[in-house]
Amino acid sequence: MGPLSRALRCLLVAAVLLLGAAALGRTAVSQAQETVQIGRITIAGSNSDSFPSVQLQVYGMDGQGAPIDFAAEPLFLSHNNFPVDEVVFDGRVPVGTLTVFLIDVAGGITDPLPAIESAIRQYAGPGNMQEQLDYVAVYQNRAAGPQELLAPTPFHNGVGNLFITTPLTAEEGATSLYDAVIRMVELTPGLRPKPEMATSIVLISDGTDPGTSQATASDVPTRAAAAGIPIHTVIFDNPEVNREAALQYMRDIAGGSRGIATELGNAEGLASIWSRIAGFREHALVRYTVPEPASGTFPVELSLLNNRDTRAVADVTISTAAPQVVINLPRESRAITVPNLDEPVELQLSAAVSWLDGQARELTAARLLVNDTAAGDIPVDSLNSFSLSIANLVFGDNRLEVEATDSQGLTSKSAPVTLSVTQGEEVQLPEELQPSGSGFNPLWLLIPLILLAVAGLGYLLWRQTQQPRRAAAGAPAGSNRRRRRSTPPPADAPPMPTLVGNLDAPDPLGYGGGATDKPFVMAHMEVINAQTLMPEELTLGDLEVRVGRSPAQSQIAFRDDITVSRFHAVLRLEGNHYRIYDAGSTSGTFVNGRQVPEYGLQLSDGDEIQLGAVLLRYRQL
C-alpha cells in the first residue's frame, strides 16, 4: 500500500469519526431536549360559591402533549402570592373538545382525496367523537387562505354527510401552507362553542409550501405552542416533492406544538391522534381554601410540584359581600289551617337583610319563592313587614324562601323555612302570619299594666299581714333570708370556674358572671351546617358559652366560617334553660328564623340557631 493510499485511508477514517461525533452530538442534544418536558396547564374556570373554598376547572398537557392526570400529580398553588396548604383533586367534569381539520391539497393531486375523506369520517364516528359533546370543523386551504367547508358541529351525520354533498377537490392555485396554518391557529379560539374547550388542529398536507407564505417554516410550531393548540399532522404522498424533507417538516410542526405526526395510510397512527384528542374531553376539578379570606380579584398560579415550569396563571374573582337574607318566622308559627286552596292565601311575613362586609347597600329587588316558584315581588322598602297573596301553596309542607338583590347586582336567598298547611273548617293563622288589618291595638298595652298594678297591691297587702307575725316572733324589722344570703362568701370558698377562651376580652354586652357552680342542665348543640370541621355535638358545660369565629374570643369557634363574627353570640344559663344573646354581630343571630332581640331569647329543645351560614340545633334533656 503506497503513501497515497494510506493518506486516503486516514482521511476516510477521520471523516467517519467526525460524522459519528456529529451524530452522537445530535443524539445528546435530542436526549437533553427530551428530558426537559415543559408542559402547559390551562385554568378554564373557577367557582367560589363555597367560599372560602374555591374550585378550579383545569386541563393540561405534559412536555410530549399527553393529558396530565391531576388525580395522580402533586400540585402547587398560590393564591394572591400566598402558598396554599393543600390542593385537593375534586373529580372530573365532561367539557368536550373542538377538532379543526385543515386540508391542504395542491392542484393536480387527486389520489389521496378519498383517503382524506375517509380519515375525517373515521374520526367523527361513534368510536372516537362523542356526539353532542365533541365538535368538529373542516377547512380547506385555498389560494386565498383557509375556507370553511363545515362549521363546528357536534353530530356524526353532519361530518359524514359533508363529502356526500360536496366531494373534496384539489385547489388549482398555489396554497401558502405556513400562512394558512398560522391563520387557522388565530381562528380556532373563536370557533369554540365553549370558551373552556381544549382545541386541536389536524393538518392534512403534503408538507410543502410553494414559497408564497410570508411566515417562515419555524413560525408555525412556535405560534401554535404559544396558543396552546397542538397541531397533529397527517402527510400524504406527492410524487412531485421531496418526501423525506416534507415528512421531516410535518414532524417538526407536530413536535414543536406537542402534537402527533403520522402518515395518511397509517391506521395505527391515526388512531393515536384520535385517542390523544379524546384525552382532553374531561377537565379536572381541583379545590383549595383561600389563605386570607377577602373579596376581589386575585392572581392564582397552579403548577406541577415536580415540574414548576408546567404551570398556569389566571385571575380568580371572589365576592363575599352578597346580602344575607333571613326569614323571621318563629317555629311555633310555621303551621296554618285553611278550608281550601281555591283562593290565594294572604299572609304577613318578615325578612331581614345584612351584608358580610358590613356595608349596607340599597336593595333593588326582592321576591318570595314558594316551593321553588316565584309567589310575588316584595317591595324593597317593606321587607321587614310585607303581606302577599300566595296562590301556589299546597296541603302539607311548603318551602318558603326570600330572594334579595342589592345595588351591586349580588343576589342571595334565605335559608328555607317550612310552612305546614292543613285543611280545616275555618282559617287559622298564627298572629305573626295574620295580615296587618288584624294587627296591633295600642289598648293591648293596658292589659299588662293592669295586671302589674293588681300584683303590686296584692303584695302590699301580704306584707302588712306578715309584719305582726315577725314582731311576735322577736325578729328584727326588715330582716329576711335574702339579706343574709348577700353576705360575702368565706375565704375558703371554691373559686369561680375557669372557662376556655379569652374572657378578659371586652364584653360588648356587659353580661358578667354571677354564679359559682357548674350548670346541672344537660344541653348541647348539634352542628347541622358549617364550613369548619367540628364535632357533631357541642356540649354546653359552662354558665356562659361564647360562640364566634375567633378562638381567642369564643369557646366555640367556627374558624373557617367568615359569615360568623369573631365574637358572634353568647349562651347564658338562666334558671333551667340557656338564653342566647347577639353580641353585636354583623349578620345577626336568629332562632327559628326570628332575629334575637337585645334582651335575648330563651332556648328550648329543638330550636334552630343560625349564625351567618352556620346552622345549629339546640338540644336539652
C-alpha positions as CSV (number, residue, x, y, z in Angstrom):
1,M,0.0,0.0,0.0
2,G,1.5,3.3,-1.1
3,P,1.7,6.5,0.8
4,L,-1.2,7.9,-1.2
5,S,-3.4,5.0,-0.3
6,R,-2.5,5.3,3.4
7,A,-3.3,9.0,3.3
8,L,-6.7,8.4,1.7
9,R,-7.4,5.7,4.3
10,C,-6.6,8.1,7.1
11,L,-8.8,10.8,5.6
12,L,-11.6,8.3,5.3
13,V,-11.3,7.2,8.9
14,A,-11.2,10.8,10.1
15,A,-14.4,11.6,8.1
16,V,-16.1,8.6,9.7
17,L,-15.1,9.7,13.1
18,L,-16.3,13.2,12.5
19,L,-19.7,12.0,11.2
20,G,-20.0,9.7,14.3
21,A,-19.2,12.6,16.6
22,A,-21.8,14.8,14.9
23,A,-24.4,12.0,15.2
24,L,-23.6,11.5,18.9
25,G,-23.8,15.2,19.4
26,R,-27.2,15.4,17.8
27,T,-28.3,12.4,19.9
28,A,-27.1,14.0,23.0
29,V,-28.9,17.3,22.2
30,S,-32.1,15.3,21.4
31,Q,-31.9,13.4,24.6
32,A,-31.3,16.6,26.6
33,Q,-34.3,18.2,24.9
34,E,-36.5,15.2,25.8
35,T,-35.5,15.4,29.4
36,V,-36.9,19.0,29.7
37,Q,-40.5,18.2,29.4
38,I,-42.1,21.5,30.0
39,G,-45.9,21.2,29.6
40,R,-48.8,23.5,29.8
41,I,-51.7,23.9,32.2
42,T,-54.9,25.8,31.4
43,I,-57.2,27.2,34.1
44,A,-60.5,27.0,32.2
45,G,-62.8,28.4,35.0
46,S,-63.3,29.0,38.7
47,N,-66.1,28.7,41.2
48,S,-66.2,30.5,44.6
49,D,-69.8,29.7,45.6
50,S,-68.5,27.7,48.6
51,F,-66.1,30.4,49.7
52,P,-63.6,30.3,51.4
53,S,-63.3,27.0,49.4
54,V,-62.5,27.7,45.7
55,Q,-62.8,25.2,42.9
56,L,-60.7,25.4,39.7
57,Q,-61.5,23.7,36.4
58,V,-58.2,22.8,34.7
59,Y,-56.7,20.7,32.0
60,G,-53.1,20.3,30.9
61,M,-50.6,18.5,28.7
62,D,-47.1,17.4,29.6
63,G,-44.0,18.1,27.5
64,Q,-44.9,15.4,25.0
65,G,-48.5,16.7,24.6
66,A,-50.2,13.9,26.6
67,P,-53.0,14.8,29.1
68,I,-51.9,15.5,32.7
69,D,-53.6,13.2,35.3
70,F,-54.3,15.8,38.0
71,A,-55.5,13.0,40.3
72,A,-52.0,11.5,40.4
73,E,-49.8,14.6,40.1
74,P,-48.9,16.5,43.3
75,L,-49.8,20.2,42.7
76,F,-48.6,23.5,44.0
77,L,-50.9,26.5,44.1
78,S,-50.6,30.1,45.3
79,H,-53.5,32.5,45.9
80,N,-52.6,36.2,45.7
81,N,-48.9,35.2,46.0
82,F,-49.6,33.1,49.2
83,P,-48.9,29.4,49.0
84,V,-51.9,27.2,49.7
85,D,-51.5,24.4,52.3
86,E,-53.4,21.7,50.3
87,V,-54.8,21.3,46.8
88,V,-57.4,18.5,46.5
89,F,-58.4,16.7,43.4
90,D,-62.2,17.1,43.3
91,G,-63.2,14.9,40.4
92,R,-63.7,15.4,36.6
93,V,-66.3,17.2,34.5
94,P,-67.0,16.5,30.8
95,V,-66.5,19.5,28.7
96,G,-65.8,18.2,25.2
97,T,-63.2,19.1,22.5
98,L,-63.0,21.1,19.3
99,T,-61.1,19.5,16.4
100,V,-60.4,21.6,13.3
101,F,-59.3,19.8,10.2
102,L,-57.2,21.8,7.7
103,I,-56.9,20.2,4.3
104,D,-54.1,21.3,2.0
105,V,-54.1,19.6,-1.4
106,A,-52.2,21.2,-4.2
107,G,-53.5,21.3,-7.8
108,G,-53.3,18.1,-9.7
109,I,-53.3,15.8,-6.7
110,T,-56.3,13.6,-6.6
111,D,-55.2,10.2,-5.4
112,P,-55.3,10.9,-1.6
113,L,-58.7,12.7,-1.7
114,P,-60.8,9.6,-0.9
115,A,-58.4,8.6,1.9
116,I,-58.7,12.1,3.4
117,E,-62.5,12.0,3.4
118,S,-62.4,8.5,5.0
119,A,-60.0,9.7,7.7
120,I,-62.2,12.6,8.7
121,R,-65.3,10.4,8.7
122,Q,-63.4,7.8,10.8
123,Y,-62.6,10.5,13.4
124,A,-66.3,11.6,13.5
125,G,-67.6,8.1,14.1
126,P,-69.1,6.9,17.4
127,G,-65.9,5.2,18.4
128,N,-63.9,8.5,18.6
129,M,-66.1,11.6,18.6
130,Q,-68.7,11.8,21.5
131,E,-71.8,13.2,19.9
132,Q,-73.2,16.5,21.3
133,L,-70.1,16.9,23.4
134,D,-67.2,17.0,20.9
135,Y,-67.3,19.3,18.0
136,V,-65.7,19.1,14.5
137,A,-65.0,21.8,11.9
138,V,-63.5,21.3,8.5
139,Y,-61.5,23.9,6.5
140,Q,-59.6,23.6,3.2
141,N,-56.6,25.7,2.3
142,R,-57.3,27.7,-0.9
143,A,-55.3,30.2,-2.8
144,A,-56.9,33.0,-0.7
145,G,-56.4,31.1,2.6
146,P,-58.4,28.7,4.8
147,Q,-62.0,28.3,3.6
148,E,-64.8,26.8,5.8
149,L,-66.3,23.6,4.5
150,L,-68.1,22.7,7.7
151,A,-68.9,24.9,10.7
152,P,-68.3,23.3,14.2
153,T,-70.9,20.6,14.6
154,P,-71.5,18.0,17.4
155,F,-73.2,15.5,15.2
156,H,-71.7,12.4,13.4
157,N,-74.0,12.8,10.4
158,G,-73.0,16.4,10.0
159,V,-69.5,15.3,9.3
160,G,-70.4,12.1,7.5
161,N,-72.7,13.9,5.0
162,L,-70.2,16.7,4.2
163,F,-68.4,14.9,1.4
164,I,-71.6,13.3,0.1
165,T,-73.0,16.7,-0.9
166,T,-69.7,18.4,-1.7
167,P,-66.9,15.9,-2.6
168,L,-63.4,17.1,-1.8
169,T,-61.5,18.6,-4.8
170,A,-57.9,19.8,-5.1
171,E,-57.1,23.5,-5.2
172,E,-55.8,24.7,-8.5
173,G,-54.0,27.7,-7.3
174,A,-50.9,27.9,-5.1
175,T,-51.6,27.4,-1.4
176,S,-49.5,29.1,1.2
177,L,-49.1,26.4,3.8
178,Y,-47.3,28.3,6.5
179,D,-49.6,31.3,6.4
180,A,-52.7,29.1,6.3
181,V,-51.7,27.1,9.4
182,I,-50.9,30.3,11.4
183,R,-54.2,31.8,10.3
184,M,-56.0,28.7,11.5
185,V,-54.3,29.0,14.9
186,E,-55.7,32.5,15.1
187,L,-59.2,31.5,14.0
188,T,-59.6,28.4,16.2
189,P,-60.2,30.0,19.6
190,G,-63.2,31.9,18.1
191,L,-64.7,28.7,16.9
192,R,-65.0,27.1,20.3
193,P,-68.7,26.5,21.3
194,K,-67.5,26.7,24.9
195,P,-64.5,29.0,25.7
196,E,-63.1,26.4,28.1
197,M,-62.8,23.7,25.5
198,A,-59.5,22.2,24.6
199,T,-58.8,22.5,20.9
200,S,-56.7,20.7,18.4
201,I,-55.8,21.2,14.7
202,V,-55.3,18.3,12.4
203,L,-53.3,19.3,9.3
204,I,-53.6,17.0,6.3
205,S,-51.0,18.1,3.7
206,D,-48.0,17.0,1.5
207,G,-45.9,19.2,3.8
208,T,-44.7,21.7,1.3
209,D,-45.0,25.4,0.8
210,P,-44.6,26.9,-2.7
211,G,-42.7,29.8,-1.3
212,T,-45.6,32.2,-1.3
213,S,-46.0,32.4,2.6
214,Q,-44.9,35.5,4.4
215,A,-44.4,33.3,7.5
216,T,-41.4,31.0,7.9
217,A,-41.4,27.3,8.5
218,S,-40.4,27.7,12.1
219,D,-43.2,30.3,12.8
220,V,-45.9,27.6,12.6
221,P,-45.0,25.4,15.7
222,T,-43.9,28.5,17.6
223,R,-47.2,30.2,17.2
224,A,-49.2,27.1,17.9
225,A,-47.3,26.3,21.1
226,A,-47.8,29.8,22.4
227,A,-51.5,29.5,21.8
228,G,-51.7,26.1,23.5
229,I,-53.1,24.4,20.4
230,P,-51.4,21.2,19.4
231,I,-51.2,20.5,15.6
232,H,-51.4,16.9,14.6
233,T,-50.0,16.3,11.2
234,V,-51.1,13.7,8.6
235,I,-48.9,13.6,5.4
236,F,-49.8,12.1,2.1
237,D,-47.6,11.3,-0.9
238,N,-46.9,13.9,-3.6
239,P,-44.6,12.5,-6.3
240,E,-43.5,16.0,-7.2
241,V,-41.9,16.8,-3.8
242,N,-39.1,15.5,-1.7
243,R,-41.0,13.1,0.6
244,E,-38.2,12.9,3.3
245,A,-38.0,16.7,3.6
246,A,-41.7,17.1,3.7
247,L,-42.1,14.3,6.2
248,Q,-39.5,15.9,8.4
249,Y,-41.2,19.2,8.3
250,M,-44.6,17.7,9.2
251,R,-42.8,16.0,12.2
252,D,-41.3,19.4,13.2
253,I,-44.7,21.1,13.2
254,A,-46.2,18.3,15.4
255,G,-43.3,18.0,17.7
256,G,-43.0,21.8,18.2
257,S,-46.7,22.2,19.1
258,R,-46.9,19.0,21.2
259,G,-48.9,17.1,18.5
260,I,-48.6,13.7,16.8
261,A,-47.2,13.1,13.3
262,T,-48.3,10.2,11.1
263,E,-49.0,9.2,7.5
264,L,-52.4,9.1,5.8
265,G,-52.3,5.4,5.2
266,N,-51.2,4.5,8.8
267,A,-54.4,3.4,10.6
268,E,-52.5,2.9,13.9
269,G,-51.1,6.4,13.7
270,L,-54.5,8.0,13.0
271,A,-55.9,6.0,16.0
272,S,-53.2,7.5,18.2
273,I,-54.2,11.1,17.1
274,W,-57.9,10.4,17.8
275,S,-57.1,8.9,21.2
276,R,-54.9,11.9,22.1
277,I,-57.6,14.4,21.3
278,A,-60.2,12.4,23.3
279,G,-57.9,12.6,26.4
280,F,-58.8,16.3,26.8
281,R,-62.5,15.7,26.7
282,E,-62.8,15.9,30.5
283,H,-61.4,18.6,32.7
284,A,-60.1,18.1,36.3
285,L,-61.6,19.9,39.3
286,V,-59.2,20.9,42.0
287,R,-60.2,22.6,45.2
288,Y,-58.3,24.8,47.7
289,T,-59.1,27.0,50.7
290,V,-58.2,30.7,50.5
291,P,-55.4,31.5,53.0
292,E,-56.7,35.0,53.7
293,P,-60.4,35.4,53.1
294,A,-61.2,38.6,51.2
295,S,-63.3,39.7,48.2
296,G,-61.8,41.0,45.0
297,T,-59.9,39.6,42.0
298,F,-56.7,37.8,42.8
299,P,-53.9,36.1,40.8
300,V,-53.8,32.3,41.1
301,E,-50.8,30.2,40.0
302,L,-51.2,26.4,39.6
303,S,-48.2,24.2,38.7
304,L,-46.9,20.6,39.0
305,L,-45.0,20.2,42.2
306,N,-42.3,18.1,40.4
307,N,-42.1,20.5,37.5
308,R,-42.8,24.1,38.4
309,D,-42.3,25.2,34.8
310,T,-45.5,23.4,33.8
311,R,-47.9,25.9,35.2
312,A,-50.9,28.3,34.6
313,V,-51.6,31.8,35.9
314,A,-55.2,33.1,36.0
315,D,-57.3,35.7,37.9
316,V,-60.0,34.4,40.3
317,T,-62.8,36.8,41.3
318,I,-64.3,36.3,44.7
319,S,-67.3,38.2,46.2
320,T,-68.0,37.8,49.9
321,A,-70.3,40.8,50.1
322,A,-73.5,39.2,48.9
323,P,-76.6,40.1,51.0
324,Q,-77.5,37.6,53.7
325,V,-81.3,37.1,53.9
326,V,-83.2,35.5,56.8
327,I,-87.0,34.9,57.1
328,N,-88.2,36.0,60.6
329,L,-90.8,33.4,61.3
330,P,-90.8,31.6,64.7
331,R,-91.1,27.8,64.7
332,E,-94.4,27.9,66.5
333,S,-95.9,30.0,63.7
334,R,-95.0,27.7,60.8
335,A,-98.4,26.0,60.6
336,I,-101.7,27.3,59.2
337,T,-105.1,25.8,58.6
338,V,-107.4,26.8,55.7
339,P,-110.7,25.3,54.4
340,N,-109.3,25.0,50.8
341,L,-106.7,26.4,48.5
342,D,-109.1,27.5,45.7
343,E,-108.3,31.1,46.5
344,P,-104.9,32.7,47.3
345,V,-103.9,32.8,51.0
346,E,-102.9,36.2,52.3
347,L,-100.0,36.1,54.8
348,Q,-98.0,38.6,56.7
349,L,-94.2,37.9,56.6
350,S,-91.0,39.5,57.6
351,A,-87.4,39.2,56.5
352,A,-84.1,40.7,57.4
353,V,-81.1,41.5,55.2
354,S,-77.4,42.1,56.3
355,W,-74.1,42.3,54.4
356,L,-71.0,40.3,55.3
357,D,-68.7,43.3,54.6
358,G,-70.8,45.5,57.0
359,Q,-71.6,47.9,54.2
360,A,-75.3,48.1,53.9
361,R,-76.4,48.8,50.3
362,E,-79.7,49.6,48.7
363,L,-81.9,46.7,47.7
364,T,-83.0,46.8,44.1
365,A,-85.4,43.7,44.1
366,A,-86.8,41.1,46.4
367,R,-89.3,38.3,45.9
368,L,-90.9,35.4,47.8
369,L,-90.3,31.9,46.5
370,V,-92.8,29.2,47.4
371,N,-91.9,25.6,46.5
372,D,-89.1,27.0,44.2
373,T,-91.6,29.1,42.3
374,A,-91.9,32.9,42.5
375,A,-95.0,33.8,44.6
376,G,-94.7,37.5,44.2
377,D,-92.5,40.5,44.3
378,I,-91.7,42.2,47.7
379,P,-91.4,46.0,48.0
380,V,-87.8,46.5,49.0
381,D,-88.7,49.3,51.4
382,S,-91.1,47.0,53.4
383,L,-89.0,43.8,53.5
384,N,-89.2,43.8,57.3
385,S,-93.0,43.5,57.1
386,F,-94.9,42.6,54.0
387,S,-98.2,41.0,53.0
388,L,-98.6,38.8,49.9
389,S,-101.4,36.7,48.5
390,I,-99.9,33.3,47.8
391,A,-101.6,31.2,45.2
392,N,-99.2,28.2,44.9
393,L,-99.4,26.8,48.4
394,V,-100.2,23.0,48.7
395,F,-101.5,21.0,51.6
396,G,-98.6,19.6,53.5
397,D,-95.1,21.1,53.8
398,N,-94.3,24.2,51.7
399,R,-90.8,25.6,51.2
400,L,-90.6,29.4,51.7
401,E,-87.5,31.4,50.6
402,V,-86.9,35.1,50.2
403,E,-84.5,36.2,47.4
404,A,-83.0,39.7,47.5
405,T,-80.7,41.6,45.1
406,D,-78.6,44.6,46.1
407,S,-77.3,47.6,44.1
408,Q,-74.1,45.7,43.1
409,G,-76.2,43.1,41.4
410,L,-75.4,40.4,44.1
411,T,-78.3,38.1,44.8
412,S,-78.8,35.7,47.7
413,K,-81.6,33.5,49.0
414,S,-82.6,32.9,52.6
415,A,-82.4,29.5,54.3
416,P,-85.6,27.8,53.5
417,V,-88.5,27.8,56.0
418,T,-91.1,25.0,56.0
419,L,-94.7,26.2,56.3
420,S,-97.1,23.4,57.0
421,V,-100.7,23.8,55.6
422,T,-103.6,21.6,56.8
423,Q,-107.2,21.6,55.7
424,G,-109.9,22.6,58.2
425,E,-113.3,24.2,58.5
426,E,-112.0,27.7,59.1
427,V,-108.9,29.8,58.6
428,Q,-106.5,29.6,61.4
429,L,-103.4,31.8,61.1
430,P,-100.8,32.4,63.8
431,E,-100.5,36.0,64.9
432,E,-97.2,36.6,63.0
433,L,-98.9,35.5,59.8
434,Q,-102.1,37.5,60.1
435,P,-102.4,40.4,57.6
436,S,-101.8,43.8,59.1
437,G,-105.6,44.5,59.1
438,S,-105.8,42.4,62.3
439,G,-102.7,43.9,63.7
440,F,-101.6,45.7,66.8
441,N,-104.0,47.5,69.0
442,P,-102.4,50.1,71.4
443,L,-105.1,49.4,74.0
444,W,-103.4,46.0,74.5
445,L,-100.7,47.8,76.4
446,L,-103.2,48.5,79.2
447,I,-103.6,44.8,80.0
448,P,-100.1,44.2,81.4
449,L,-100.2,47.5,83.3
450,I,-103.5,46.5,85.0
451,L,-102.1,43.1,85.9
452,L,-98.9,44.7,87.3
453,A,-101.0,47.1,89.4
454,V,-103.1,44.2,90.8
455,A,-100.0,42.2,91.6
456,G,-98.4,45.2,93.4
457,L,-101.5,45.8,95.5
458,G,-101.7,42.2,96.5
459,Y,-98.0,42.2,97.5
460,L,-98.5,45.2,99.8
461,L,-101.5,43.6,101.5
462,W,-99.4,40.4,102.1
463,R,-96.5,42.4,103.6
464,Q,-99.0,44.1,106.1
465,T,-100.2,40.7,107.2
466,Q,-96.6,39.4,107.8
467,Q,-95.3,42.3,109.9
468,P,-97.3,41.4,113.1
469,R,-96.1,37.8,112.9
470,R,-92.4,38.9,112.7
471,A,-92.8,41.2,115.6
472,A,-94.4,38.4,117.7
473,A,-91.5,36.1,117.0
474,G,-88.9,38.7,118.0
475,A,-87.4,39.1,114.6
476,P,-85.9,42.5,113.9
477,A,-88.0,44.5,111.4
478,G,-86.7,44.4,107.8
479,S,-84.6,41.2,108.2
480,N,-85.0,38.3,105.7
481,R,-83.1,35.5,104.2
482,R,-82.2,37.4,101.0
483,R,-80.2,39.9,103.1
484,R,-78.4,37.1,104.9
485,R,-77.6,35.4,101.6
486,S,-76.0,38.6,100.3
487,T,-73.1,38.3,102.7
488,P,-69.7,37.7,101.1
489,P,-68.5,34.0,100.9
490,P,-65.9,32.7,103.3
491,A,-62.2,32.9,102.3
492,D,-62.0,29.2,101.7
493,A,-65.0,29.1,99.3
494,P,-64.3,27.3,96.0
495,P,-63.0,29.5,93.1
496,M,-65.0,30.6,90.1
497,P,-65.0,28.0,87.3
498,T,-62.3,28.6,84.6
499,L,-63.8,28.9,81.2
500,V,-62.0,28.2,77.9
501,G,-61.2,31.3,75.8
502,N,-60.2,34.9,76.4
503,L,-62.7,36.0,79.0
504,D,-60.7,39.2,79.6
505,A,-61.7,40.5,76.2
506,P,-64.1,43.4,76.2
507,D,-67.7,42.2,76.7
508,P,-69.8,44.4,74.5
509,L,-73.0,43.1,76.1
510,G,-71.9,43.6,79.7
511,Y,-73.1,40.2,80.8
512,G,-70.8,39.3,83.6
513,G,-70.7,36.1,85.7
514,G,-72.9,35.8,88.7
515,A,-72.9,32.1,89.7
516,T,-70.2,29.9,91.1
517,D,-71.5,26.5,90.2
518,K,-71.3,24.5,87.0
519,P,-74.7,24.1,85.3
520,F,-76.6,20.9,86.0
521,V,-78.6,21.3,82.8
522,M,-77.8,18.6,80.2
523,A,-77.6,20.6,77.0
524,H,-75.7,20.5,73.7
525,M,-75.9,21.9,70.2
526,E,-76.0,19.7,67.0
527,V,-74.0,21.1,64.1
528,I,-76.3,21.0,61.0
529,N,-74.3,23.2,58.6
530,A,-70.8,24.6,59.0
531,Q,-67.6,25.0,56.9
532,T,-65.4,24.4,59.9
533,L,-64.7,20.8,60.8
534,M,-66.5,20.4,64.1
535,P,-67.8,17.6,66.3
536,E,-71.4,16.7,65.5
537,E,-72.4,17.7,69.1
538,L,-71.1,20.7,71.0
539,T,-71.5,20.3,74.8
540,L,-72.7,23.3,76.8
541,G,-70.9,22.8,80.1
542,D,-70.4,26.3,81.3
543,L,-72.6,29.0,82.8
544,E,-71.7,31.2,79.8
545,V,-70.6,30.0,76.4
546,R,-69.4,32.3,73.8
547,V,-69.7,31.4,70.1
548,G,-67.9,33.1,67.2
549,R,-65.1,32.7,64.6
550,S,-62.1,33.7,66.8
551,P,-60.7,31.1,69.2
552,A,-59.3,33.9,71.3
553,Q,-62.8,35.4,72.0
554,S,-65.0,32.3,71.8
555,Q,-65.2,29.0,73.5
556,I,-66.9,27.5,70.4
557,A,-65.0,28.8,67.3
558,F,-66.0,28.3,63.7
559,R,-62.6,29.2,62.3
560,D,-63.4,28.8,58.6
561,D,-66.9,30.4,58.5
562,I,-66.3,34.0,57.5
563,T,-70.1,34.7,57.8
564,V,-69.6,34.3,61.6
565,S,-68.3,37.3,63.5
566,R,-65.2,36.9,65.7
567,F,-67.5,37.1,68.8
568,H,-71.0,36.4,67.4
569,A,-73.3,35.3,70.2
570,V,-73.3,34.2,73.8
571,L,-75.4,31.5,75.5
572,R,-76.0,32.1,79.2
573,L,-77.7,29.8,81.7
574,E,-80.7,31.4,83.3
575,G,-82.7,29.1,85.5
576,N,-83.1,25.8,83.9
577,H,-82.6,27.0,80.3
578,Y,-79.9,28.7,78.2
579,R,-80.7,32.1,76.8
580,I,-79.0,33.3,73.7
581,Y,-77.9,36.9,73.1
582,D,-76.4,38.5,70.0
583,A,-73.0,40.1,70.6
584,G,-73.3,42.8,68.0
585,S,-72.6,40.5,65.1
586,T,-72.5,41.7,61.5
587,S,-75.1,39.2,60.1
588,G,-77.2,38.9,63.3
589,T,-78.3,35.9,65.3
590,F,-81.5,34.0,64.6
591,V,-83.6,31.4,66.4
592,N,-86.1,29.5,64.3
593,G,-85.9,32.3,61.7
594,R,-86.6,35.1,64.3
595,Q,-83.8,37.6,64.9
596,V,-82.6,37.6,68.5
597,P,-83.5,40.9,70.2
598,E,-81.3,42.9,72.6
599,Y,-82.9,41.1,75.6
600,G,-82.2,37.7,74.1
601,L,-84.3,34.6,73.6
602,Q,-84.8,31.6,75.8
603,L,-83.8,28.3,74.1
604,S,-86.0,25.2,74.0
605,D,-85.2,21.7,72.9
606,G,-85.1,21.5,69.1
607,D,-84.6,25.3,68.4
608,E,-82.6,26.1,65.3
609,I,-79.9,28.7,65.8
610,Q,-78.4,30.5,62.7
611,L,-75.1,32.4,62.9
612,G,-74.4,33.7,59.4
613,A,-74.2,30.5,57.3
614,V,-73.8,28.3,60.4
615,L,-76.9,26.3,61.4
616,L,-77.1,24.7,64.9
617,R,-79.9,22.8,66.7
618,Y,-80.2,23.3,70.5
619,R,-80.9,20.1,72.5
620,Q,-81.8,19.9,76.2
621,L,-82.8,16.8,78.2
